[in-house]
Amino acid sequence: MSKFSTIALAFVFAAGAAGIAIADDKPTDDEVAKIKAAIEQFGCSGGTYEKESEGTGVYEAEDVKCKAGQYDFRLDKDFKVFAITVD
């Protein structure tokens, strides 16, 4: 194996390991209620809810069902939606 291949393989392994180490937290019942209220303003419901563990204060609602399809929502620390993406 060449030196370049060894370095590239090490980088890929480290990047993968770092991605595994970062996990999102489960929001509290109060936070879930606020997330649900925010997405209901868009006529949507359901999904799974997470709170980013990196300390950013960002919440995620994934696989949310809306009339036009299924979406992922990102909310700031004040539960204001700042991003909606097609799932």
Summary of the structure (lengths in Angstrom):
residues: 87
radius of gyration: 17.4
end to end distance: 39.8
largest distance: 56.1
contacts: 216
relative contact order: 0.16
helix: 36%
strand: 31%
